[in-house]
Structures are given as structure tokens and as C-alpha cells.
Amino acid sequence: ERAIRPVSLGRKNHLFAGSDGGGVRWAILCSLIETAKLNGVEPYAYLSDILQRMVDGHPVNRLDELLPWAWKA
């Protein structure tokens, strides 16, 4: 129950994502955050690091290195 509580609490907020594309991006972000938690990674540190790496020019063909189970700070 505790694992799905944030999802059920935010259900009404998720309805107002703005568009179908916004809803898809919201789902991707939620999946990344929950996967990071399951892999023992602090979500904020993970997201801020991978976004900075992408901005700094991380190669597109190596994005699998940035997934939560392969990420190293």
C-alpha cells in the first residue's frame, strides 16, 4: 500500500498534465523516480546528475549508461 500511495494521492493532479504528451512525460518521470528508489538511488541526485550529463553532451547512443541500475554518481 505504501508503494502505491503517492500514485493514488496524485491521481487527480495527473489528470491535468496539460496534454497527452504531458501525461506521457509525467509517466516516464514517475517510472524513472520509482526505478531509482527500487535500485537504492536517491532520486533527486540521480535526476540532477543525468540531466546535467545530457546537457554537457553525453552521447545519445550510450543513454543506457544513465539508467538507474547502471548509474554511478
C-alpha positions, -999 to 999 in steps of 0.1 A, spaced: 0 0 0 28 24 8 44 20 -26 13 30 -45 1 57 -21 19 86 -40 3 74 -72 -32 73 -57 -28 107 -40 -17 123 -72 -43 107 -94 -64 139 -97 -33 161 -103 -21 137 -130 -53 143 -150 -43 179 -156 -10 172 -172 -19 196 -200 -19 172 -229 -14 136 -239 23 143 -244 25 159 -210 9 128 -195 34 105 -213 63 126 -200 48 125 -164 46 87 -166 82 85 -178 94 107 -150 74 87 -124 89 55 -137 124 68 -135 119 80 -99 104 48 -87 131 27 -105 157 48 -89 142 42 -55 140 4 -61 177 4 -70 187 23 -39 195 55 -57 184 89 -43 160 102 -70 169 140 -68 207 133 -70 201 109 -98 179 131 -119 200 162 -114 232 143 -124 218 126 -155 201 159 -168 234 177 -163 253 149 -182 228 152 -211 232 189 -212 270 185 -212 268 163 -243 265 127 -231 264 105 -263 229 96 -274 240 61 -283 251 55 -246 219 65 -228 216 31 -213 245 40 -190 223 66 -174 195 42 -164 191 39 -126 205 3 -123 237 13 -142 241 49 -129 272 58 -109 275 92 -93 
